[in-house]
Amino acid sequence: MIELNFWIHTLEYVNSELNHLSDIEKQLIKLTSVSVSIQAIRRKNVLNMASLCKYEQELKTEYEYGKVKYDNLRLKAHEQKRENYLKFINEYNSFKEQCYVLLKKYQRK
């Protein structure tokens, strides 16, 4: 649960960063491709967040009412969630670096 809460908190922060990147794109960069990429990343973030929130509710319900043992099957499901999360974070970090490269082209006058 601690790891899951960290993932959810991180995705919430990613959402706020995407809002800032969207503002920067609209005011400074003004490239449709960047805008489309931001929308795509935002969609993936929302889907990941929804998946993790649903998973959190399942774990809470199972913890409170369930009688299922925490075995390898449960571990594999958790590791799959971790892989999906890390894959998204890596994709997001790559996108952020691309944005920073674009921003380096702008100079103060």
N, C-alpha and C positions, 0 to 999 in steps of 0.2 A: 504494500500500500504506500509506503514511503517513496519508493521509486516511481510509482504511478502518479502520485501527487506532484513529484518533481517534473515529470513529463508534461502533465497538464499545465502546470505553472509556466513552464518554458514555452509551450504552444500559445498560451495567453500573451506572453511577452512578444513572441514572433508576430502575433496579430497586431500589436501596437507598433512594432517596427515596420510592418507592412503599411500601416496607415501613414507613417512618416515618409517612407520611401515613395508612396503614391503621391504625397504632397510635393516631394522633391521632383518627381517625374513631371508632374503637371506644371510646376513653376520654372523648372530649370532645364531638365533634359529634353522633354517634349518629343519623345520617340514612342510611336505606337507599339513597337515590339516590346519595349520595356513595360508599358502599361498592360499589355496582354500577358506578359510573363508574371507581373504582379498579381493579376487576377487569377491566373492558373495556380500560382503558389498559394494564394489565399484560399482557393477552393480545396486544395489538398490539405491545407492546415485545418480548415473547418471539418473536413471528413475525418482527419486523424483525431481531432478534438472530440468529435461525436463518438468515434469508435472507443476512445479511451474513457470517456465519461460513461458509456454503456458498460464497458468492462469494469469500471470502478463500482457501478451499481450492482453488477453481477457478483463481484467479490464481496461487497458489503452484505448482500442478501445471503450469499453462501455462508459467510462467516456467522451471520446471526441465526439463520434457520437451517442451513444445510448440514448434511451428514456425509458429504463426499470427502474422501481423504485427499490430501495434497500430495499427489504422486507425480510420476513422470509426464503423464498426460497434461496435467495442470501446468507443470514446468515448461513443457513445449509450447503451450498456448501463450504463456507469459513471454517466453523468449521470442516468439513470433511477433508479439506486440512490440517488444524491444527492437527487433530488427526493422520493423516498419517505421518506428519512431526515428531510429538512427538514420535510416535511408532518407527520410524526409528532411531531417536536420542537415545532413550532408548536402542535399540538393539545395536547401535554403541558403546555406553558407556559401555555396558556389555562386548562387544568384547574387547574393550580397556583394561578393567580391567583384562580380561583373559590374554591378552598379558603382562600386568604388572606382573601378578603372574608368568608367564613363565620367565620373565626377572629377577625376584628375585632369581631364582635358580642359576644364574650365579654370580660368585664372582671374584673379581680382584685378581690376583696372585702377 
